[in-house]
Amino acid sequence: WEWCARQQSTMHGWESMTSVVLFAALSALGGAETITGNIYCDNYFEFYFNGQLVKKDPIEFTPHQAVRVSFEYDGSSDKTYAIMCQDYASSSGFEYTATSSPQLGDGSLLAEFSDGTVTSKSWKAYTSTFGPTDASIAAGCSSSNLNACAVQDNGMPTDWYLTSFDDSSWVSATEYTVAQAGWGRTPSYSGGKCGTLTDPLTRENANPSSVTTTAEECLNPQTVLCGGDRDCTGSDGRMIWGADLDRDNKMLFRYKVLVGGSQQMSPATCANPGIAVCAAAGAASQRVRREIMDLSSAEWHLVVDAMWVMKKTNMSDGQAKYGTNFKTYDYFVTKHAVATQDSRGDQLHFSDAFATGHAAFVLEFEVSLLAIDASIGALPYWETNNGGVFTDAYFGTVHGTGTQNTVVDGKFANWPIESAFSMSTWTSYLRSVAGATNKFSGNNQFLRGTNPSNGGTTSMLARLGSSWSFPAAAQDDCAASPGCWAAWYKCIEGGSASGNFHSGAHSTIGGQAGTQMGDFMDPTTSPNDPLFMFHHANVDRNRVRWMEAHANEASVYYGFEGSASGCMSPRGAASCPTGGIELTDVISALWPFTSAQLGLAGLTSEGVTHADVLCYMGPTTAPYKYAEPGGSSSPSPSPSPSPAPSPSPSSAASPSASGLSASDARCCVAPLAVLTCMVLVTLLSAEVV
């Protein structure tokens, strides 16, 4: 039928006739329907169905009326509801700014349709404008100081209302009770007018004070919605908005009903942190992180060579040659050590902060790698089900075969460990943070840890353990594990029956003999082993897969609870963080990550927070994505149907190229024949069913 349709579309003059006749035929078969509904928006809405504008609210401010809508549905395609709802706000975020009592207005949307679709937290939401911002409030913004106020404008995503638009990075809407959101000023219809209009600046009658409407454009929402239950306590629609009822000003909402009636997403179940929902747009492009063994030998050598450049080049020379994104390898080892030896406790381990902190850490490393050689494309990962990387072609043997178990084979043979370390080299990177100090200073001039103390005295990479792998099936179990953020972390940190996905690699491969730890086992400076970056990229891959499987929790930041989730330190309470790991805290604030260092589009920050990582480094918002081992793209647990590829000239001209037989093709001779065939096939299909 796709081929038939393409042929008919080239027959001048038949397009409109074919559409009309086809719709009439589908209606006769009982598939098409007229859907009606009522929409209430405080204050102004625009409603689209399947990409077509259906209705604009005739009243921009008050009264707060409901509007009846009616539109046609073909009976066979998916349904996409898209509504822009805007609560009036001036450039300060306040309304009634020409009065002595400016105030923040609250918005809400409530809609119910005859096909059973109603607004709820299952709808996807995007905050277009928000204000006044936190920063402007901190600078003195208030109802009596509007000049200090500012509104954040995130823009309107292109084609946001189309059926093909990817809203996977949007978050779940937040439901509100009538007591919280209110019904506003009740309308009164008379003489073709919907009451008296008011001015959002002066609160007085507007000029003009009325507009002409139909009766169906001036309905009392308390009567026509929620079955007439003004409190909306039944099973009808719910008032929805963004996470901030007062400061989210212009909102976009989408909801898709798939053929067969299935819904696009279940509501969030994790705890709501009560902060503004993520407004990050989907990434314009995403580089692809591939499994190490899917790289060609030449591609792998590019990665290895760039890492040796990082190891052998000092900061000033490297940045002079490669730009400010260049960092030395020891920069990363030291940055990790400072985070673990924060006086407030470990900022990167044993808590909800583990995955967000390490995701940022690995991304900054990737950015540095690409500054040296952009042709690398993206940092590869080590799929730890594959234990075949401990060879001369990759990371060398475990145990190390050199003196003091140093690694003398593989692409990182004789990898140097700093033996004249001084923290003074790095103090310029540290920030002043209230209640926090750096406790890391190296170990006997080696860039190694002291908590616990690593007694290694070799100036080269050492491994004292054995080869290790972790089953792919167990990784899949963690990626699909139920619950919220802390439940997933517990799965990767020893909660699997197969062992410890994260720390198992460190302890088994690194190993220990007496006071000497293998460098990969040293929790403070484990990035000394180049294997670190590739292992943690794979752990990050599991994070992304888990977030994909729990997309309905994005609006509540996946239930990230910081210190409330507890501590999993095997070394006791002394290593447990006492601060710095809450959702809105800056990650490792003594030596933070900036948005520029991470290359995060849409975010400007000198101190990236855990919330920022969950928002701007999600499955569709991160500047990277993962290919599955073997080279295929990482599938989403609930993938959207892929668009059909554009036909080649030969396939567009030949019915056999599209899989049609000669008898099928005869149905395409004329529009009426097409219609006849389609009706017959539909009837026969119905008979079979």
C-alpha positions as CSV (number, residue, x, y, z in Angstrom):
1,W,0.0,0.0,0.0
2,E,2.9,2.4,0.6
3,W,4.0,1.8,-3.1
4,C,0.4,2.3,-4.3
5,A,0.1,5.5,-2.4
6,R,3.4,6.8,-3.9
7,Q,2.1,6.1,-7.4
8,Q,-1.2,7.8,-6.8
9,S,0.5,10.9,-5.3
10,T,2.1,11.5,-8.7
11,M,-1.2,11.4,-10.6
12,H,-2.2,15.1,-10.9
13,G,-5.6,16.0,-9.7
14,W,-6.4,12.7,-7.8
15,E,-4.8,13.6,-4.4
16,S,-7.8,15.3,-2.8
17,M,-10.3,13.0,-4.3
18,T,-8.4,10.0,-3.0
19,S,-8.2,11.4,0.5
20,V,-11.9,12.2,0.6
21,V,-13.0,8.9,-0.8
22,L,-10.6,7.0,1.5
23,F,-11.8,8.8,4.6
24,A,-15.4,8.1,3.6
25,A,-14.6,4.4,3.1
26,L,-12.8,4.2,6.5
27,S,-15.8,5.9,8.1
28,A,-18.1,3.4,6.6
29,L,-16.0,0.6,8.0
30,G,-16.3,2.1,11.4
31,G,-12.6,3.1,11.9
32,A,-12.8,6.9,11.8
33,E,-14.3,8.9,14.5
34,T,-15.0,12.4,15.7
35,I,-13.3,13.1,19.0
36,T,-14.6,15.9,21.2
37,G,-13.2,17.3,24.4
38,N,-13.0,20.2,26.9
39,I,-9.8,22.0,27.7
40,Y,-9.2,24.3,30.7
41,C,-6.0,26.3,30.8
42,D,-4.9,29.0,33.2
43,N,-4.5,31.2,31.2
44,Y,-4.1,30.6,27.4
45,F,-3.7,27.4,25.3
46,E,-3.0,26.2,21.8
47,F,-4.1,22.6,21.1
48,Y,-2.8,20.3,18.4
49,F,-3.8,16.8,17.5
50,N,-1.6,14.6,15.3
51,G,0.4,17.6,14.3
52,Q,-2.5,19.8,13.2
53,L,-3.7,22.9,15.1
54,V,-7.2,22.3,16.3
55,K,-7.9,25.3,18.6
56,K,-6.5,28.5,20.0
57,D,-8.0,29.8,23.3
58,P,-10.0,33.0,22.3
59,I,-9.2,34.6,25.7
60,E,-5.6,35.3,26.7
61,F,-6.0,36.0,30.4
62,T,-9.3,35.9,32.3
63,P,-12.0,34.8,32.8
64,H,-10.8,31.2,33.2
65,Q,-13.1,29.3,30.9
66,A,-13.1,25.9,29.4
67,V,-13.3,25.4,25.7
68,R,-15.0,22.6,23.8
69,V,-13.0,21.1,20.9
70,S,-13.9,18.7,18.1
71,F,-11.6,17.0,15.6
72,E,-11.4,14.0,13.3
73,Y,-9.4,10.9,13.9
74,D,-8.7,8.4,11.1
75,G,-9.2,5.4,13.3
76,S,-5.9,3.7,12.5
77,S,-2.9,5.9,13.4
78,D,-1.4,6.6,16.8
79,K,-2.8,9.6,18.6
80,T,-0.6,12.5,19.6
81,Y,-2.1,15.2,21.8
82,A,0.0,18.4,22.2
83,I,-1.0,21.5,24.2
84,M,0.8,24.7,24.9
85,C,-0.5,26.2,28.1
86,Q,0.7,29.6,29.3
87,D,0.2,31.3,32.6
88,Y,0.6,35.0,32.1
89,A,3.9,36.4,33.4
90,S,5.7,39.7,32.7
91,S,9.4,39.8,32.0
92,S,9.9,39.7,35.8
93,G,7.8,36.5,36.2
94,F,5.1,38.5,38.1
95,E,1.6,39.5,37.0
96,Y,-0.3,42.7,38.1
97,T,3.0,44.6,37.9
98,A,1.2,47.9,37.4
99,T,-0.5,47.6,40.8
100,S,0.9,48.0,44.3
101,S,0.7,44.2,44.8
102,P,2.4,42.3,42.0
103,Q,2.1,38.5,42.5
104,L,3.2,35.2,41.1
105,G,0.4,33.5,39.2
106,D,-0.1,29.7,39.2
107,G,-0.8,27.8,36.1
108,S,-2.7,24.6,35.4
109,L,-4.1,22.5,32.6
110,L,-7.0,20.1,32.7
111,A,-8.3,18.4,29.6
112,E,-10.7,15.5,28.9
113,F,-11.5,13.9,25.6
114,S,-14.3,11.5,24.4
115,D,-11.8,8.7,23.6
116,G,-10.9,8.5,27.3
117,T,-7.7,10.5,27.1
118,V,-7.4,12.8,30.1
119,T,-4.5,14.9,31.6
120,S,-2.5,13.2,34.2
121,K,1.2,12.8,35.3
122,S,1.5,10.3,32.4
123,W,1.7,13.3,30.1
124,K,5.2,14.6,29.1
125,A,6.1,18.2,30.0
126,Y,8.6,20.8,28.9
127,T,9.2,24.1,30.6
128,S,9.5,26.8,28.0
129,T,9.8,29.8,30.4
130,F,10.5,29.9,34.1
131,G,10.8,32.7,36.5
132,P,11.8,34.5,38.4
133,T,15.0,32.5,38.5
134,D,16.7,31.3,41.6
135,A,19.7,33.6,40.8
136,S,17.6,36.7,40.5
137,I,15.8,35.9,43.7
138,A,19.1,35.6,45.4
139,A,20.1,38.9,43.9
140,G,17.0,40.6,45.5
141,C,14.1,40.0,43.2
142,S,10.8,40.3,44.9
143,S,7.3,41.8,44.4
144,S,8.8,45.1,45.6
145,N,12.0,44.9,43.5
146,L,10.9,43.7,40.1
147,N,14.0,45.2,38.4
148,A,16.1,42.5,39.9
149,C,13.9,39.8,38.6
150,A,14.7,37.6,35.5
151,V,12.9,34.9,33.6
152,Q,14.7,31.9,32.0
153,D,13.5,31.3,28.4
154,N,14.3,27.8,27.2
155,G,12.7,28.4,23.9
156,M,10.1,26.3,22.0
157,P,11.6,23.1,20.4
158,T,11.1,23.1,16.7
159,D,8.0,21.0,15.6
160,W,7.3,20.1,19.2
161,Y,3.7,19.4,18.4
162,L,4.3,16.9,15.5
163,T,3.7,13.2,15.8
164,S,7.4,12.5,14.9
165,F,8.8,14.8,17.5
166,D,11.1,13.0,20.0
167,D,9.9,14.0,23.5
168,S,11.9,11.3,25.3
169,S,14.0,13.9,27.1
170,W,10.9,15.6,28.5
171,V,9.7,14.8,32.0
172,S,6.5,13.7,33.5
173,A,3.9,16.3,34.3
174,T,3.2,17.1,37.9
175,E,-0.4,16.6,39.2
176,Y,-2.0,19.2,41.4
177,T,-5.3,19.2,43.4
178,V,-8.0,21.8,42.9
179,A,-7.1,23.2,46.3
180,Q,-3.5,23.7,45.1
181,A,-4.2,25.1,41.6
182,G,-7.7,26.5,41.8
183,W,-10.3,27.2,39.2
184,G,-9.7,30.9,38.8
185,R,-12.3,33.5,37.8
186,T,-15.5,31.7,36.7
187,P,-16.8,32.7,33.2
188,S,-20.4,33.9,32.4
189,Y,-21.6,33.7,28.8
190,S,-24.2,36.2,27.6
191,G,-24.9,37.9,24.3
192,G,-22.1,36.3,22.5
193,K,-19.5,37.5,25.0
194,C,-17.6,35.5,27.7
195,G,-17.9,38.0,30.6
196,T,-15.5,40.9,31.2
197,L,-11.9,40.6,30.3
198,T,-9.2,41.8,32.7
199,D,-5.8,43.2,32.2
200,P,-2.8,41.1,33.5
201,L,-0.9,44.3,34.4
202,T,-3.5,46.5,36.0
203,R,-6.0,43.9,37.2
204,E,-8.7,46.2,35.9
205,N,-11.0,45.8,33.0
206,A,-9.1,45.3,29.7
207,N,-9.5,47.4,26.6
208,P,-11.4,46.1,24.8
209,S,-13.3,44.6,27.8
210,S,-14.8,41.7,25.8
211,V,-14.4,39.5,22.8
212,T,-17.0,37.6,20.7
213,T,-17.0,33.9,21.5
214,T,-19.4,31.0,21.0
215,A,-21.1,29.4,23.9
216,E,-18.7,26.4,23.5
217,E,-15.7,28.7,24.0
218,C,-17.1,30.0,27.3
219,L,-17.9,26.9,29.4
220,N,-17.7,26.8,33.2
221,P,-14.9,24.3,33.8
222,Q,-16.3,23.2,37.2
223,T,-19.4,22.0,35.3
224,V,-18.1,20.3,32.2
225,L,-14.9,18.7,33.7
226,C,-14.4,16.0,36.2
227,G,-18.0,14.9,35.8
228,G,-19.2,18.0,37.5
229,D,-17.1,17.3,40.7
230,R,-15.5,20.6,41.3
231,D,-12.9,18.9,43.5
232,C,-11.9,16.4,40.8
233,T,-11.5,13.6,43.3
234,G,-12.8,10.8,41.0
235,S,-11.2,8.9,38.1
236,D,-11.4,11.8,35.6
237,G,-8.7,14.2,34.5
238,R,-6.2,15.9,36.8
239,M,-4.8,19.4,36.8
240,I,-1.2,19.2,35.6
241,W,1.7,21.7,35.4
242,G,5.5,21.7,35.8
243,A,7.2,21.0,39.1
244,D,6.9,24.6,40.1
245,L,3.3,25.7,40.1
246,D,4.1,29.4,40.5
247,R,7.3,29.9,38.5
248,D,6.8,27.6,35.5
249,N,5.2,30.1,33.1
250,K,4.8,28.6,29.7
251,M,4.5,24.8,29.5
252,L,4.4,22.4,26.6
253,F,2.6,19.1,27.1
254,R,2.4,16.0,25.0
255,Y,0.7,12.6,25.3
256,K,0.7,9.7,22.8
257,V,-1.8,6.9,22.6
258,L,-0.4,4.0,20.5
259,V,-2.6,2.0,18.2
260,G,-4.4,-0.5,20.4
261,G,-4.8,2.0,23.2
262,S,-1.5,1.6,25.0
263,Q,-0.1,4.6,26.8
264,Q,3.3,6.1,26.2
265,M,4.5,6.0,29.8
266,S,3.6,5.1,33.3
267,P,3.7,7.8,36.0
268,A,6.7,8.4,38.2
269,T,6.7,6.4,41.4
270,C,9.9,7.6,43.1
271,A,10.0,10.4,45.6
272,N,9.6,13.9,44.1
273,P,12.6,16.1,45.2
274,G,10.5,19.3,44.8
275,I,12.9,21.1,42.5
276,A,12.3,22.4,38.9
277,V,12.1,19.6,36.4
278,C,14.8,19.2,33.9
279,A,14.4,21.4,30.8
280,A,17.3,20.1,28.8
281,A,16.7,19.7,25.1
282,G,17.6,16.5,23.3
283,A,21.2,16.5,22.1
284,A,21.6,17.8,18.5
285,S,24.0,14.9,17.9
286,Q,25.6,12.2,20.0
287,R,29.0,10.6,19.5
288,V,29.0,6.8,19.8
289,R,31.0,5.0,22.5
290,R,31.8,1.5,21.3
291,E,33.2,-1.6,22.9
292,I,37.0,-1.8,22.8
293,M,37.0,-5.0,20.7
294,D,34.7,-3.5,18.1
295,L,37.5,-1.0,17.3
296,S,39.9,-1.7,14.5
297,S,43.5,-2.0,15.5
298,A,44.2,1.4,14.0
299,E,41.3,2.9,15.9
300,W,42.5,1.4,19.2
301,H,46.0,2.7,18.6
302,L,44.6,6.3,18.3
303,V,43.1,6.0,21.8
304,V,46.3,4.5,23.2
305,D,48.5,7.1,21.6
306,A,46.3,10.0,22.9
307,M,46.5,8.6,26.4
308,W,50.3,8.4,26.2
309,V,50.3,12.1,25.1
310,M,48.2,12.9,28.2
311,K,50.7,11.0,30.4
312,K,53.9,12.5,29.0
313,T,52.9,16.1,28.3
314,N,52.7,18.8,30.9
315,M,49.7,21.0,31.3
316,S,51.0,24.2,29.8
317,D,52.6,22.5,26.7
318,G,49.5,20.4,26.2
319,Q,47.0,23.3,26.4
320,A,49.2,25.4,24.1
321,K,49.1,22.7,21.5
322,Y,45.7,21.1,21.9
323,G,43.6,23.9,23.6
324,T,42.1,24.3,27.1
325,N,40.2,21.0,27.0
326,F,43.5,19.2,27.2
327,K,44.3,17.8,30.6
328,T,47.2,15.7,31.7
329,Y,46.5,12.1,32.9
330,D,47.7,12.9,36.4
331,Y,45.2,15.7,36.5
332,F,42.4,13.1,36.5
333,V,44.1,10.9,39.1
334,T,44.6,13.8,41.4
335,K,41.1,15.2,40.9
336,H,39.7,11.7,41.8
337,A,41.9,11.6,44.9
338,V,40.8,15.0,46.1
339,A,37.1,14.0,45.8
340,T,37.7,10.8,47.8
341,Q,39.7,12.6,50.5
342,D,37.2,15.5,51.1
343,S,36.9,16.3,54.8
344,R,33.1,15.8,54.4
345,G,33.7,12.2,53.4
346,D,34.1,10.5,50.0
347,Q,32.3,12.5,47.4
348,L,32.4,9.9,44.7
349,H,31.7,6.6,46.3
350,F,29.4,4.6,48.6
351,S,26.3,6.8,47.9
352,D,23.9,8.0,45.3
353,A,26.7,10.4,44.2
354,F,28.8,7.5,42.7
355,A,27.3,7.3,39.3
356,T,26.7,11.0,38.7
357,G,30.2,11.9,39.8
358,H,31.9,9.2,37.8
359,A,29.8,10.0,34.7
360,A,31.1,13.6,34.8
361,F,34.7,12.3,35.5
362,V,34.7,10.0,32.5
363,L,33.2,12.6,30.3
364,E,35.8,15.2,31.1
365,F,38.4,12.6,30.3
366,E,36.8,11.9,27.0
367,V,36.7,15.6,26.1
368,S,40.4,15.8,26.8
369,L,41.1,12.7,24.7
370,L,39.2,14.3,21.8
371,A,41.1,17.5,22.1
372,I,44.2,15.6,21.3
373,D,42.7,13.6,18.4
374,A,39.1,14.3,17.4
375,S,39.3,11.3,14.9
376,I,39.0,9.0,18.0
377,G,35.3,9.9,17.8
378,A,34.4,8.8,21.4
379,L,35.8,7.1,24.4
380,P,35.4,3.3,24.0
381,Y,34.2,1.1,26.9
382,W,35.2,-2.3,28.2
383,E,32.3,-4.7,28.3
384,T,33.3,-6.6,31.4
385,N,31.7,-9.9,30.3
386,N,34.8,-10.0,28.0
387,G,37.9,-11.0,30.0
388,G,40.0,-11.2,26.9
389,V,41.5,-7.7,27.2
390,F,44.4,-8.8,29.4
391,T,46.7,-9.5,26.5
392,D,49.6,-7.7,24.8
393,A,47.1,-6.1,22.4
394,Y,45.2,-4.4,25.1
395,F,46.0,-3.9,28.8
396,G,48.7,-6.5,29.5
397,T,48.6,-9.4,31.9
398,V,47.2,-9.8,35.4
399,H,49.3,-10.5,37.6
400,G,51.9,-7.9,36.5
401,T,55.0,-9.8,35.6
402,G,57.6,-7.1,36.3
403,T,59.4,-6.2,39.5
404,Q,56.9,-5.6,42.3
405,N,54.2,-6.9,40.0
406,T,54.5,-4.0,37.5
407,V,52.8,-4.3,34.2
408,V,55.5,-4.6,31.5
409,D,53.4,-5.8,28.6
410,G,50.3,-4.5,26.7
411,K,49.8,-1.1,25.2
412,F,50.4,0.6,28.6
413,A,53.5,-1.3,29.5
414,N,55.7,0.5,32.0
415,W,53.0,3.1,32.6
416,P,54.6,5.6,35.0
417,I,53.2,6.5,38.4
418,E,54.2,9.9,39.7
419,S,56.9,9.4,42.4
420,A,57.6,13.1,43.1
421,F,54.1,14.2,43.8
422,S,53.3,17.5,45.4
423,M,49.8,18.7,46.0
424,S,51.0,22.3,45.6
425,T,51.1,21.6,41.8
426,W,47.3,21.3,41.9
427,T,46.1,23.8,44.5
428,S,45.2,26.4,41.9
429,Y,42.3,24.1,40.8
430,L,40.8,23.9,44.3
431,R,37.8,26.0,45.3
432,S,36.9,27.4,48.7
433,V,34.0,25.5,50.1
434,A,32.4,26.2,53.5
435,G,32.9,23.2,55.8
436,A,35.2,21.3,53.4
437,T,39.0,20.9,53.1
438,N,41.2,18.7,51.0
439,K,42.9,15.9,53.0
440,F,44.9,14.4,50.1
441,S,48.6,15.0,49.8
442,G,49.9,11.7,48.3
443,N,51.7,8.9,50.0
444,N,55.5,9.2,50.5
445,Q,55.7,11.4,47.4
446,F,53.8,8.8,45.3
447,L,50.6,9.7,43.7
448,R,48.8,7.0,45.7
449,G,46.3,6.9,48.5
450,T,46.6,6.9,52.3
451,N,43.0,5.9,53.2
452,P,43.6,3.0,53.2
453,S,47.3,3.4,52.8
454,N,48.9,2.0,49.7
455,G,52.4,0.8,50.5
456,G,53.4,0.4,46.9
457,T,56.9,1.9,46.1
458,T,57.2,1.2,42.5
459,S,57.1,4.1,40.0
460,M,55.2,2.0,37.4
461,L,51.7,0.6,37.3
462,A,51.3,-2.5,39.4
463,R,48.6,-5.2,39.4
464,L,48.6,-7.9,42.0
465,G,45.3,-9.6,41.3
466,S,43.8,-11.9,38.6
467,S,41.7,-11.6,35.5
468,W,38.0,-10.8,36.0
469,S,34.8,-10.6,34.1
470,F,31.2,-10.0,35.0
471,P,28.3,-11.8,33.1
472,A,26.4,-9.8,30.5
473,A,23.1,-11.3,31.9
474,A,23.9,-9.9,35.3
475,Q,24.6,-6.5,33.8
476,D,21.3,-6.7,32.0
477,D,19.6,-7.5,35.3
478,C,21.0,-4.3,36.9
479,A,20.0,-2.2,33.9
480,A,16.4,-3.5,34.2
481,S,16.3,-3.6,38.1
482,P,13.1,-2.1,39.6
483,G,13.0,0.7,42.0
484,C,14.7,4.0,42.2
485,W,18.2,5.4,41.9
486,A,19.6,3.8,45.1
487,A,18.2,0.4,44.2
488,W,20.1,0.5,40.9
489,Y,23.3,1.6,42.7
490,K,23.0,-1.3,45.2
491,C,22.6,-3.7,42.3
492,I,25.9,-2.7,40.7
493,E,27.7,-2.4,44.0
494,G,27.3,-6.0,45.2
495,G,23.6,-6.5,45.0
496,S,23.9,-9.0,42.1
497,A,24.1,-12.7,42.7
498,S,27.0,-12.7,40.3
499,G,29.1,-10.5,42.5
500,N,30.1,-6.8,42.4
501,F,29.8,-5.2,39.0
502,H,31.7,-2.1,39.9
503,S,34.1,-2.8,42.8
504,G,34.7,-6.4,41.9
505,A,36.9,-5.3,39.0
506,H,38.9,-3.0,41.3
507,S,39.6,-5.6,44.0
508,T,40.1,-8.6,41.8
509,I,42.3,-7.1,39.1
510,G,44.1,-4.7,41.4
511,G,44.8,-7.2,44.2
512,Q,46.9,-6.7,47.3
513,A,49.9,-8.3,48.9
514,G,50.8,-7.1,52.4
515,T,50.7,-3.3,52.4
516,Q,51.1,-3.0,48.6
517,M,47.9,-2.5,46.7
518,G,47.6,-2.9,43.0
519,D,46.9,0.5,41.6
520,F,43.5,-0.4,40.4
521,M,42.5,-1.5,43.9
522,D,43.6,1.8,45.6
523,P,40.3,3.5,46.0
524,T,41.8,7.0,46.1
525,T,44.0,6.8,43.0
526,S,42.5,3.9,41.1
527,P,42.5,6.0,37.8
528,N,46.3,5.4,37.8
529,D,45.4,2.2,36.0
530,P,44.3,3.1,32.4
531,L,41.7,0.3,32.6
532,F,39.8,2.6,35.0
533,M,38.3,4.8,32.2
534,F,37.1,2.0,30.1
535,H,35.6,0.0,33.0
536,H,33.8,3.1,34.3
537,A,32.5,3.9,30.8
538,N,30.8,0.5,30.9
539,V,29.4,1.2,34.3
540,D,28.1,4.5,32.9
541,R,26.6,2.5,30.0
542,N,24.6,0.6,32.6
543,R,23.4,3.8,34.1
544,V,22.2,5.1,30.8
545,R,20.4,1.8,30.1
546,W,18.7,1.9,33.5
547,M,17.6,5.5,33.0
548,E,16.1,4.4,29.6
549,A,14.2,1.7,31.3
550,H,12.9,4.1,34.0
551,A,12.2,7.1,31.7
552,N,9.0,7.7,33.7
553,E,11.1,8.6,36.7
554,A,13.0,11.4,34.9
555,S,10.7,14.1,36.2
556,V,11.7,13.3,39.7
557,Y,15.4,12.8,38.9
558,Y,15.0,9.0,39.2
559,G,14.5,9.2,43.0
560,F,18.0,10.4,43.7
561,E,18.0,11.0,47.5
562,G,21.6,11.8,48.4
563,S,22.4,11.1,52.0
564,A,18.9,9.8,52.7
565,S,19.8,6.7,50.6
566,G,22.5,5.8,53.1
567,C,26.1,4.8,52.8
568,M,27.6,1.5,51.5
569,S,31.3,2.0,52.5
570,P,33.1,-1.2,53.4
571,R,35.6,0.9,55.4
572,G,33.1,2.2,58.0
573,A,31.5,5.5,58.8
574,A,34.7,7.5,58.5
575,S,34.5,7.3,54.7
576,C,30.8,8.0,54.5
577,P,30.0,11.5,53.2
578,T,28.4,13.9,55.7
579,G,27.6,16.6,53.1
580,G,28.0,17.5,49.4
581,I,26.0,14.7,47.9
582,E,22.5,16.0,47.7
583,L,20.8,16.4,44.4
584,T,21.4,20.1,44.0
585,D,24.9,20.0,45.5
586,V,27.9,20.7,43.3
587,I,29.7,17.4,42.5
588,S,33.0,17.3,44.4
589,A,32.8,21.0,45.1
590,L,36.5,21.4,46.1
591,W,37.5,20.6,42.6
592,P,34.3,20.8,40.5
593,F,33.3,20.1,37.0
594,T,32.2,22.9,34.8
595,S,29.8,22.7,31.9
596,A,32.5,23.9,29.6
597,Q,34.8,21.1,30.7
598,L,32.1,18.6,30.0
599,G,30.9,20.1,26.7
600,L,27.3,20.2,27.9
601,A,25.1,22.2,25.5
602,G,22.4,24.3,27.1
603,L,24.0,24.5,30.5
604,T,26.3,27.2,31.8
605,S,27.7,26.3,35.2
606,E,31.0,26.7,37.0
607,G,29.9,23.9,39.3
608,V,27.9,21.0,37.8
609,T,25.5,19.4,40.2
610,H,24.2,15.9,40.5
611,A,20.8,17.1,39.2
612,D,22.7,18.6,36.2
613,V,24.2,15.2,35.3
614,L,20.8,13.5,35.5
615,C,19.3,16.2,33.3
616,Y,22.0,17.0,30.8
617,M,23.7,13.5,30.6
618,G,20.6,11.4,30.2
619,P,19.9,8.9,27.4
620,T,18.9,11.5,24.9
621,T,20.5,14.7,26.3
622,A,24.1,13.6,26.8
623,P,26.7,14.4,24.1
624,Y,27.3,10.7,23.7
625,K,25.5,7.4,23.5
626,Y,26.5,3.8,23.6
627,A,26.6,1.1,20.9
628,E,25.9,-2.4,22.0
629,P,28.9,-4.9,21.8
630,G,29.1,-5.9,18.2
631,G,28.5,-2.4,17.0
632,S,24.7,-2.0,17.1
633,S,23.1,1.1,18.7
634,S,22.1,0.6,22.3
635,P,18.3,-0.1,22.1
636,S,15.9,1.7,24.3
637,P,13.8,-0.7,26.4
638,S,10.7,0.7,24.7
639,P,11.9,1.9,21.4
640,S,9.8,4.2,19.2
641,P,9.0,2.9,15.8
642,S,11.7,3.8,13.3
643,P,10.6,6.0,10.4
644,A,10.4,4.2,7.1
645,P,13.5,4.8,5.0
646,S,13.1,7.0,1.9
647,P,12.7,4.8,-1.1
648,S,15.3,4.7,-3.8
649,P,14.2,5.7,-7.3
650,S,14.1,2.1,-8.3
651,S,12.0,1.0,-5.4
652,A,9.6,3.9,-5.9
653,A,9.1,2.8,-9.5
654,S,8.7,-0.9,-9.0
655,P,6.0,-2.7,-7.0
656,S,8.2,-5.8,-6.7
657,A,10.9,-3.7,-5.0
658,S,8.4,-3.0,-2.2
659,G,7.4,-6.6,-1.8
660,L,4.1,-6.4,-3.9
661,S,3.2,-9.1,-6.3
662,A,2.0,-8.3,-9.8
663,S,-1.6,-8.9,-8.7
664,D,-1.1,-6.5,-5.8
665,A,0.2,-3.9,-8.1
666,R,-2.9,-4.1,-10.3
667,C,-4.7,-2.5,-7.4
668,C,-2.9,0.7,-8.1
669,V,-4.1,1.3,-11.7
670,A,-6.6,4.0,-10.7
671,P,-7.7,5.7,-7.5
672,L,-11.0,3.9,-7.4
673,A,-9.3,0.6,-7.9
674,V,-7.0,1.5,-5.0
675,L,-10.0,2.3,-2.8
676,T,-11.7,-0.9,-3.9
677,C,-8.6,-3.0,-3.0
678,M,-8.2,-1.3,0.4
679,V,-11.8,-1.8,1.3
680,L,-11.7,-5.5,0.2
681,V,-8.5,-6.1,2.1
682,T,-9.8,-4.4,5.2
683,L,-13.1,-6.4,5.1
684,L,-11.2,-9.7,4.5
685,S,-8.9,-8.9,7.4
686,A,-11.8,-8.2,9.7
687,E,-13.4,-11.5,8.6
688,V,-10.3,-13.4,9.4
689,V,-10.0,-11.7,12.8
